[in-house]
Amino acid sequence: MTCRGAEVAERLVAEGRVDTALMPSLRKAPDLWKRHRESLGIRVCRMCPFFQEDCDFQAAELVDDAEPCGGFILLAHWCESNLVQEADLE
């Protein structure tokens, strides 16, 4: 079982749409996550099998210290680094 973000990331790499050699180093970046919360939420998270019951980060009632899943973190870093465009995530 994987989150939708991980599935999307895997598909983008398999299709050659992301050059993994250009990947930025991943870091804990709550401000980055907040910037991409809505756009990734719409394009990726809402279709995730964990969205309804297991995702505190995208929950209707915000949890202060909730962190996104690894797929979300990776996609947010890729979007921020312009390795993918938000339209690529649909």
Backbone as XML, in Angstrom:
<?xml version="1.0"?>
<chain id="A" units="angstrom">
  <residue number="1" name="MET">
    <atom name="N" x="0.840" y="-1.183" z="0.000"/>
    <atom name="CA" x="0.000" y="0.000" z="0.000"/>
    <atom name="C" x="0.883" y="1.243" z="0.000"/>
  </residue>
  <residue number="2" name="THR">
    <atom name="N" x="0.579" y="2.137" z="-0.908"/>
    <atom name="CA" x="1.310" y="3.395" z="-0.966"/>
    <atom name="C" x="0.315" y="4.545" z="-1.062"/>
  </residue>
  <residue number="3" name="CYS">
    <atom name="N" x="0.793" y="5.708" z="-0.665"/>
    <atom name="CA" x="-0.045" y="6.889" z="-0.784"/>
    <atom name="C" x="-0.110" y="7.323" z="-2.245"/>
  </residue>
  <residue number="4" name="ARG">
    <atom name="N" x="-1.088" y="8.123" z="-2.564"/>
    <atom name="CA" x="-1.264" y="8.601" z="-3.943"/>
    <atom name="C" x="-0.059" y="9.426" z="-4.388"/>
  </residue>
  <residue number="5" name="GLY">
    <atom name="N" x="0.531" y="10.199" z="-3.471"/>
    <atom name="CA" x="1.707" y="10.997" z="-3.820"/>
    <atom name="C" x="2.864" y="10.134" z="-4.277"/>
  </residue>
  <residue number="6" name="ALA">
    <atom name="N" x="3.077" y="9.020" z="-3.603"/>
    <atom name="CA" x="4.147" y="8.107" z="-3.999"/>
    <atom name="C" x="3.849" y="7.476" z="-5.354"/>
  </residue>
  <residue number="7" name="GLU">
    <atom name="N" x="2.592" y="7.144" z="-5.602"/>
    <atom name="CA" x="2.205" y="6.575" z="-6.899"/>
    <atom name="C" x="2.442" y="7.581" z="-8.029"/>
  </residue>
  <residue number="8" name="VAL">
    <atom name="N" x="2.078" y="8.838" z="-7.808"/>
    <atom name="CA" x="2.276" y="9.874" z="-8.820"/>
    <atom name="C" x="3.766" y="10.083" z="-9.073"/>
  </residue>
  <residue number="9" name="ALA">
    <atom name="N" x="4.557" y="10.156" z="-7.998"/>
    <atom name="CA" x="6.009" y="10.337" z="-8.138"/>
    <atom name="C" x="6.621" y="9.187" z="-8.924"/>
  </residue>
  <residue number="10" name="GLU">
    <atom name="N" x="6.220" y="7.976" z="-8.612"/>
    <atom name="CA" x="6.730" y="6.793" z="-9.316"/>
    <atom name="C" x="6.375" y="6.848" z="-10.805"/>
  </residue>
  <residue number="11" name="ARG">
    <atom name="N" x="5.153" y="7.246" z="-11.115"/>
    <atom name="CA" x="4.711" y="7.348" z="-12.509"/>
    <atom name="C" x="5.509" y="8.411" z="-13.260"/>
  </residue>
  <residue number="12" name="LEU">
    <atom name="N" x="5.735" y="9.559" z="-12.633"/>
    <atom name="CA" x="6.493" y="10.633" z="-13.287"/>
    <atom name="C" x="7.921" y="10.196" z="-13.604"/>
  </residue>
  <residue number="13" name="VAL">
    <atom name="N" x="8.535" y="9.463" z="-12.690"/>
    <atom name="CA" x="9.897" y="8.965" z="-12.923"/>
    <atom name="C" x="9.876" y="7.902" z="-14.021"/>
  </residue>
  <residue number="14" name="ALA">
    <atom name="N" x="8.934" y="6.971" z="-13.957"/>
    <atom name="CA" x="8.846" y="5.896" z="-14.954"/>
    <atom name="C" x="8.616" y="6.447" z="-16.360"/>
  </residue>
  <residue number="15" name="GLU">
    <atom name="N" x="7.858" y="7.532" z="-16.458"/>
    <atom name="CA" x="7.581" y="8.147" z="-17.765"/>
    <atom name="C" x="8.715" y="9.059" z="-18.227"/>
  </residue>
  <residue number="16" name="GLY">
    <atom name="N" x="9.749" y="9.197" z="-17.402"/>
    <atom name="CA" x="10.878" y="10.048" z="-17.763"/>
    <atom name="C" x="10.578" y="11.533" z="-17.669"/>
  </residue>
  <residue number="17" name="ARG">
    <atom name="N" x="9.555" y="11.890" z="-16.924"/>
    <atom name="CA" x="9.168" y="13.296" z="-16.799"/>
    <atom name="C" x="9.889" y="14.000" z="-15.667"/>
  </residue>
  <residue number="18" name="VAL">
    <atom name="N" x="10.620" y="13.228" z="-14.847"/>
    <atom name="CA" x="11.423" y="13.798" z="-13.765"/>
    <atom name="C" x="12.817" y="13.205" z="-13.860"/>
  </residue>
  <residue number="19" name="ASP">
    <atom name="N" x="13.801" y="14.066" z="-13.890"/>
    <atom name="CA" x="15.195" y="13.620" z="-13.886"/>
    <atom name="C" x="15.639" y="13.502" z="-12.437"/>
  </residue>
  <residue number="20" name="THR">
    <atom name="N" x="15.757" y="12.274" z="-11.955"/>
    <atom name="CA" x="16.097" y="12.060" z="-10.551"/>
    <atom name="C" x="17.490" y="12.560" z="-10.195"/>
  </residue>
  <residue number="21" name="ALA">
    <atom name="N" x="18.337" y="12.756" z="-11.190"/>
    <atom name="CA" x="19.673" y="13.309" z="-10.923"/>
    <atom name="C" x="19.585" y="14.763" z="-10.473"/>
  </residue>
  <residue number="22" name="LEU">
    <atom name="N" x="18.480" y="15.420" z="-10.781"/>
    <atom name="CA" x="18.303" y="16.830" z="-10.411"/>
    <atom name="C" x="17.512" y="17.011" z="-9.129"/>
  </residue>
  <residue number="23" name="MET">
    <atom name="N" x="17.164" y="15.902" z="-8.493"/>
    <atom name="CA" x="16.343" y="15.993" z="-7.285"/>
    <atom name="C" x="17.041" y="16.781" z="-6.189"/>
  </residue>
  <residue number="24" name="PRO">
    <atom name="N" x="16.325" y="17.691" z="-5.560"/>
    <atom name="CA" x="16.900" y="18.431" z="-4.434"/>
    <atom name="C" x="16.962" y="17.520" z="-3.211"/>
  </residue>
  <residue number="25" name="SER">
    <atom name="N" x="17.795" y="17.889" z="-2.270"/>
    <atom name="CA" x="17.804" y="17.126" z="-1.024"/>
    <atom name="C" x="16.520" y="17.466" z="-0.278"/>
  </residue>
  <residue number="26" name="LEU">
    <atom name="N" x="15.937" y="16.464" z="0.305"/>
    <atom name="CA" x="14.684" y="16.668" z="1.015"/>
    <atom name="C" x="14.970" y="17.095" z="2.434"/>
  </residue>
  <residue number="27" name="ARG">
    <atom name="N" x="14.161" y="18.004" z="2.916"/>
    <atom name="CA" x="14.320" y="18.491" z="4.272"/>
    <atom name="C" x="12.945" y="18.733" z="4.875"/>
  </residue>
  <residue number="28" name="LYS">
    <atom name="N" x="12.912" y="18.807" z="6.155"/>
    <atom name="CA" x="11.667" y="19.135" z="6.832"/>
    <atom name="C" x="11.396" y="20.613" z="6.573"/>
  </residue>
  <residue number="29" name="ALA">
    <atom name="N" x="10.278" y="20.900" z="5.938"/>
    <atom name="CA" x="10.007" y="22.271" z="5.504"/>
    <atom name="C" x="8.515" y="22.595" z="5.625"/>
  </residue>
  <residue number="30" name="PRO">
    <atom name="N" x="8.032" y="22.839" z="6.832"/>
    <atom name="CA" x="6.604" y="23.115" z="7.016"/>
    <atom name="C" x="6.076" y="24.274" z="6.173"/>
  </residue>
  <residue number="31" name="ASP">
    <atom name="N" x="6.866" y="25.296" z="5.944"/>
    <atom name="CA" x="6.405" y="26.411" z="5.103"/>
    <atom name="C" x="6.181" y="25.944" z="3.665"/>
  </residue>
  <residue number="32" name="LEU">
    <atom name="N" x="7.055" y="25.095" z="3.170"/>
    <atom name="CA" x="6.920" y="24.532" z="1.831"/>
    <atom name="C" x="5.643" y="23.692" z="1.750"/>
  </residue>
  <residue number="33" name="TRP">
    <atom name="N" x="5.419" y="22.877" z="2.744"/>
    <atom name="CA" x="4.226" y="22.032" z="2.767"/>
    <atom name="C" x="2.967" y="22.886" z="2.747"/>
  </residue>
  <residue number="34" name="LYS">
    <atom name="N" x="2.957" y="23.957" z="3.528"/>
    <atom name="CA" x="1.780" y="24.834" z="3.570"/>
    <atom name="C" x="1.535" y="25.481" z="2.217"/>
  </residue>
  <residue number="35" name="ARG">
    <atom name="N" x="2.598" y="25.888" z="1.530"/>
    <atom name="CA" x="2.447" y="26.517" z="0.210"/>
    <atom name="C" x="1.788" y="25.580" z="-0.798"/>
  </residue>
  <residue number="36" name="HIS">
    <atom name="N" x="2.061" y="24.295" z="-0.687"/>
    <atom name="CA" x="1.553" y="23.331" z="-1.673"/>
    <atom name="C" x="0.376" y="22.509" z="-1.153"/>
  </residue>
  <residue number="37" name="ARG">
    <atom name="N" x="-0.061" y="22.786" z="0.059"/>
    <atom name="CA" x="-1.119" y="21.988" z="0.686"/>
    <atom name="C" x="-2.392" y="21.965" z="-0.154"/>
  </residue>
  <residue number="38" name="GLU">
    <atom name="N" x="-2.850" y="23.122" z="-0.579"/>
    <atom name="CA" x="-4.105" y="23.176" z="-1.325"/>
    <atom name="C" x="-3.967" y="22.583" z="-2.723"/>
  </residue>
  <residue number="39" name="SER">
    <atom name="N" x="-2.947" y="22.996" z="-3.454"/>
    <atom name="CA" x="-2.824" y="22.526" z="-4.839"/>
    <atom name="C" x="-2.558" y="21.022" z="-4.905"/>
  </residue>
  <residue number="40" name="LEU">
    <atom name="N" x="-1.669" y="20.515" z="-4.061"/>
    <atom name="CA" x="-1.439" y="19.069" z="-4.055"/>
    <atom name="C" x="-2.640" y="18.331" z="-3.476"/>
  </residue>
  <residue number="41" name="GLY">
    <atom name="N" x="-3.308" y="18.969" z="-2.537"/>
    <atom name="CA" x="-4.511" y="18.365" z="-1.967"/>
    <atom name="C" x="-5.558" y="18.098" z="-3.027"/>
  </residue>
  <residue number="42" name="ILE">
    <atom name="N" x="-5.749" y="19.069" z="-3.904"/>
    <atom name="CA" x="-6.741" y="18.936" z="-4.972"/>
    <atom name="C" x="-6.291" y="17.927" z="-6.019"/>
  </residue>
  <residue number="43" name="ARG">
    <atom name="N" x="-5.038" y="18.007" z="-6.431"/>
    <atom name="CA" x="-4.558" y="17.185" z="-7.549"/>
    <atom name="C" x="-4.144" y="15.771" z="-7.153"/>
  </residue>
  <residue number="44" name="VAL">
    <atom name="N" x="-3.730" y="15.595" z="-5.908"/>
    <atom name="CA" x="-3.168" y="14.303" z="-5.507"/>
    <atom name="C" x="-3.891" y="13.704" z="-4.295"/>
  </residue>
  <residue number="45" name="CYS">
    <atom name="N" x="-3.939" y="14.434" z="-3.219"/>
    <atom name="CA" x="-4.396" y="13.879" z="-1.947"/>
    <atom name="C" x="-5.854" y="13.439" z="-1.936"/>
  </residue>
  <residue number="46" name="ARG">
    <atom name="N" x="-6.714" y="14.163" z="-2.594"/>
    <atom name="CA" x="-8.142" y="13.820" z="-2.563"/>
    <atom name="C" x="-8.415" y="12.440" z="-3.165"/>
  </residue>
  <residue number="47" name="MET">
    <atom name="N" x="-7.510" y="11.948" z="-4.000"/>
    <atom name="CA" x="-7.686" y="10.627" z="-4.612"/>
    <atom name="C" x="-6.899" y="9.544" z="-3.879"/>
  </residue>
  <residue number="48" name="CYS">
    <atom name="N" x="-6.259" y="9.920" z="-2.785"/>
    <atom name="CA" x="-5.428" y="8.981" z="-2.030"/>
    <atom name="C" x="-6.305" y="8.051" z="-1.185"/>
  </residue>
  <residue number="49" name="PRO">
    <atom name="N" x="-5.968" y="6.764" z="-1.134"/>
    <atom name="CA" x="-6.755" y="5.837" z="-0.324"/>
    <atom name="C" x="-6.684" y="6.136" z="1.178"/>
  </residue>
  <residue number="50" name="PHE">
    <atom name="N" x="-5.703" y="6.931" z="1.596"/>
    <atom name="CA" x="-5.565" y="7.259" z="3.013"/>
    <atom name="C" x="-6.222" y="8.591" z="3.380"/>
  </residue>
  <residue number="51" name="PHE">
    <atom name="N" x="-6.731" y="9.311" z="2.388"/>
    <atom name="CA" x="-7.224" y="10.672" z="2.605"/>
    <atom name="C" x="-8.338" y="10.747" z="3.644"/>
  </residue>
  <residue number="52" name="GLN">
    <atom name="N" x="-9.358" y="9.948" z="3.503"/>
    <atom name="CA" x="-10.543" y="10.059" z="4.350"/>
    <atom name="C" x="-10.298" y="9.764" z="5.830"/>
  </residue>
  <residue number="53" name="GLU">
    <atom name="N" x="-9.560" y="8.714" z="6.115"/>
    <atom name="CA" x="-9.479" y="8.291" z="7.505"/>
    <atom name="C" x="-8.093" y="8.352" z="8.130"/>
  </residue>
  <residue number="54" name="ASP">
    <atom name="N" x="-7.059" y="8.408" z="7.328"/>
    <atom name="CA" x="-5.727" y="8.271" z="7.893"/>
    <atom name="C" x="-4.809" y="9.470" z="7.684"/>
  </residue>
  <residue number="55" name="CYS">
    <atom name="N" x="-5.286" y="10.527" z="7.062"/>
    <atom name="CA" x="-4.406" y="11.646" z="6.750"/>
    <atom name="C" x="-4.690" y="12.831" z="7.673"/>
  </residue>
  <residue number="56" name="ASP">
    <atom name="N" x="-3.854" y="13.016" z="8.665"/>
    <atom name="CA" x="-4.012" y="14.149" z="9.569"/>
    <atom name="C" x="-3.614" y="15.465" z="8.901"/>
  </residue>
  <residue number="57" name="PHE">
    <atom name="N" x="-2.667" y="15.416" z="7.979"/>
    <atom name="CA" x="-2.180" y="16.639" z="7.340"/>
    <atom name="C" x="-3.263" y="17.308" z="6.494"/>
  </residue>
  <residue number="58" name="GLN">
    <atom name="N" x="-4.075" y="16.521" z="5.812"/>
    <atom name="CA" x="-5.124" y="17.069" z="4.952"/>
    <atom name="C" x="-6.515" y="16.955" z="5.599"/>
  </residue>
  <residue number="59" name="ALA">
    <atom name="N" x="-6.571" y="16.695" z="6.887"/>
    <atom name="CA" x="-7.849" y="16.548" z="7.573"/>
    <atom name="C" x="-8.641" y="17.857" z="7.569"/>
  </residue>
  <residue number="60" name="ALA">
    <atom name="N" x="-9.960" y="17.736" z="7.601"/>
    <atom name="CA" x="-10.822" y="18.923" z="7.626"/>
    <atom name="C" x="-10.515" y="19.776" z="8.855"/>
  </residue>
  <residue number="61" name="GLU">
    <atom name="N" x="-10.310" y="19.139" z="9.988"/>
    <atom name="CA" x="-9.908" y="19.845" z="11.197"/>
    <atom name="C" x="-8.392" y="19.757" z="11.285"/>
  </residue>
  <residue number="62" name="LEU">
    <atom name="N" x="-7.730" y="20.888" z="11.106"/>
    <atom name="CA" x="-6.270" y="20.907" z="11.075"/>
    <atom name="C" x="-5.674" y="20.466" z="12.399"/>
  </residue>
  <residue number="63" name="VAL">
    <atom name="N" x="-4.651" y="19.650" z="12.294"/>
    <atom name="CA" x="-3.887" y="19.203" z="13.452"/>
    <atom name="C" x="-2.576" y="19.982" z="13.402"/>
  </residue>
  <residue number="64" name="ASP">
    <atom name="N" x="-2.275" y="20.733" z="14.450"/>
    <atom name="CA" x="-1.140" y="21.655" z="14.443"/>
    <atom name="C" x="0.185" y="21.036" z="14.020"/>
  </residue>
  <residue number="65" name="ASP">
    <atom name="N" x="0.512" y="19.887" z="14.544"/>
    <atom name="CA" x="1.822" y="19.299" z="14.282"/>
    <atom name="C" x="1.786" y="18.193" z="13.223"/>
  </residue>
  <residue number="66" name="ALA">
    <atom name="N" x="0.698" y="18.103" z="12.484"/>
    <atom name="CA" x="0.574" y="17.057" z="11.465"/>
    <atom name="C" x="1.573" y="17.294" z="10.340"/>
  </residue>
  <residue number="67" name="GLU">
    <atom name="N" x="2.182" y="16.217" z="9.905"/>
    <atom name="CA" x="3.133" y="16.283" z="8.800"/>
    <atom name="C" x="2.586" y="15.466" z="7.634"/>
  </residue>
  <residue number="68" name="PRO">
    <atom name="N" x="2.908" y="15.865" z="6.411"/>
    <atom name="CA" x="2.425" y="15.122" z="5.241"/>
    <atom name="C" x="3.168" y="13.804" z="5.070"/>
  </residue>
  <residue number="69" name="CYS">
    <atom name="N" x="2.634" y="12.984" z="4.211"/>
    <atom name="CA" x="3.275" y="11.712" z="3.884"/>
    <atom name="C" x="4.506" y="11.965" z="3.015"/>
  </residue>
  <residue number="70" name="GLY">
    <atom name="N" x="5.281" y="10.944" z="2.817"/>
    <atom name="CA" x="6.502" y="11.061" z="2.020"/>
    <atom name="C" x="6.241" y="11.438" z="0.575"/>
  </residue>
  <residue number="71" name="GLY">
    <atom name="N" x="5.159" y="10.928" z="0.007"/>
    <atom name="CA" x="4.826" y="11.269" z="-1.371"/>
    <atom name="C" x="4.537" y="12.754" z="-1.521"/>
  </residue>
  <residue number="72" name="PHE">
    <atom name="N" x="3.795" y="13.318" z="-0.586"/>
    <atom name="CA" x="3.488" y="14.745" z="-0.607"/>
    <atom name="C" x="4.772" y="15.556" z="-0.473"/>
  </residue>
  <residue number="73" name="ILE">
    <atom name="N" x="5.627" y="15.172" z="0.465"/>
    <atom name="CA" x="6.887" y="15.893" z="0.686"/>
    <atom name="C" x="7.719" y="15.897" z="-0.595"/>
  </residue>
  <residue number="74" name="LEU">
    <atom name="N" x="7.853" y="14.754" z="-1.224"/>
    <atom name="CA" x="8.634" y="14.649" z="-2.456"/>
    <atom name="C" x="8.043" y="15.524" z="-3.561"/>
  </residue>
  <residue number="75" name="LEU">
    <atom name="N" x="6.734" y="15.443" z="-3.772"/>
    <atom name="CA" x="6.095" y="16.228" z="-4.819"/>
    <atom name="C" x="6.191" y="17.726" z="-4.536"/>
  </residue>
  <residue number="76" name="ALA">
    <atom name="N" x="6.063" y="18.122" z="-3.286"/>
    <atom name="CA" x="6.180" y="19.539" z="-2.935"/>
    <atom name="C" x="7.580" y="20.054" z="-3.258"/>
  </residue>
  <residue number="77" name="HIS">
    <atom name="N" x="8.601" y="19.268" z="-2.941"/>
    <atom name="CA" x="9.982" y="19.662" z="-3.270"/>
    <atom name="C" x="10.182" y="19.727" z="-4.780"/>
  </residue>
  <residue number="78" name="TRP">
    <atom name="N" x="9.625" y="18.778" z="-5.513"/>
    <atom name="CA" x="9.752" y="18.788" z="-6.978"/>
    <atom name="C" x="9.066" y="20.013" z="-7.571"/>
  </residue>
  <residue number="79" name="CYS">
    <atom name="N" x="7.873" y="20.338" z="-7.071"/>
    <atom name="CA" x="7.162" y="21.530" z="-7.563"/>
    <atom name="C" x="7.960" y="22.785" z="-7.245"/>
  </residue>
  <residue number="80" name="GLU">
    <atom name="N" x="8.467" y="22.873" z="-6.062"/>
    <atom name="CA" x="9.233" y="24.050" z="-5.634"/>
    <atom name="C" x="10.502" y="24.208" z="-6.465"/>
  </residue>
  <residue number="81" name="SER">
    <atom name="N" x="11.094" y="23.101" z="-6.858"/>
    <atom name="CA" x="12.337" y="23.124" z="-7.646"/>
    <atom name="C" x="12.066" y="23.163" z="-9.148"/>
  </residue>
  <residue number="82" name="ASN">
    <atom name="N" x="10.794" y="23.243" z="-9.519"/>
    <atom name="CA" x="10.381" y="23.267" z="-10.927"/>
    <atom name="C" x="10.762" y="22.006" z="-11.702"/>
  </residue>
  <residue number="83" name="LEU">
    <atom name="N" x="10.906" y="20.895" z="-11.003"/>
    <atom name="CA" x="11.125" y="19.618" z="-11.685"/>
    <atom name="C" x="9.828" y="19.109" z="-12.290"/>
  </residue>
  <residue number="84" name="VAL">
    <atom name="N" x="8.717" y="19.467" z="-11.682"/>
    <atom name="CA" x="7.405" y="19.169" z="-12.242"/>
    <atom name="C" x="6.531" y="20.414" z="-12.076"/>
  </residue>
  <residue number="85" name="GLN">
    <atom name="N" x="5.560" y="20.518" z="-12.940"/>
    <atom name="CA" x="4.571" y="21.574" z="-12.842"/>
    <atom name="C" x="3.315" y="20.957" z="-12.228"/>
  </residue>
  <residue number="86" name="GLU">
    <atom name="N" x="2.523" y="21.769" z="-11.596"/>
    <atom name="CA" x="1.314" y="21.235" z="-10.960"/>
    <atom name="C" x="0.418" y="20.527" z="-11.970"/>
  </residue>
  <residue number="87" name="ALA">
    <atom name="N" x="0.398" y="21.009" z="-13.197"/>
    <atom name="CA" x="-0.416" y="20.364" z="-14.237"/>
    <atom name="C" x="0.054" y="18.932" z="-14.507"/>
  </residue>
  <residue number="88" name="ASP">
    <atom name="N" x="1.341" y="18.638" z="-14.275"/>
    <atom name="CA" x="1.880" y="17.287" z="-14.472"/>
    <atom name="C" x="1.289" y="16.288" z="-13.473"/>
  </residue>
  <residue number="89" name="LEU">
    <atom name="N" x="0.723" y="16.782" z="-12.399"/>
    <atom name="CA" x="0.252" y="15.922" z="-11.335"/>
    <atom name="C" x="-1.156" y="15.407" z="-11.570"/>
  </residue>
  <residue number="90" name="GLU">
    <atom name="N" x="-1.815" y="15.913" z="-12.576"/>
    <atom name="CA" x="-3.208" y="15.490" z="-12.839"/>
    <atom name="C" x="-3.259" y="14.231" z="-13.650"/>
  </residue>
</chain>
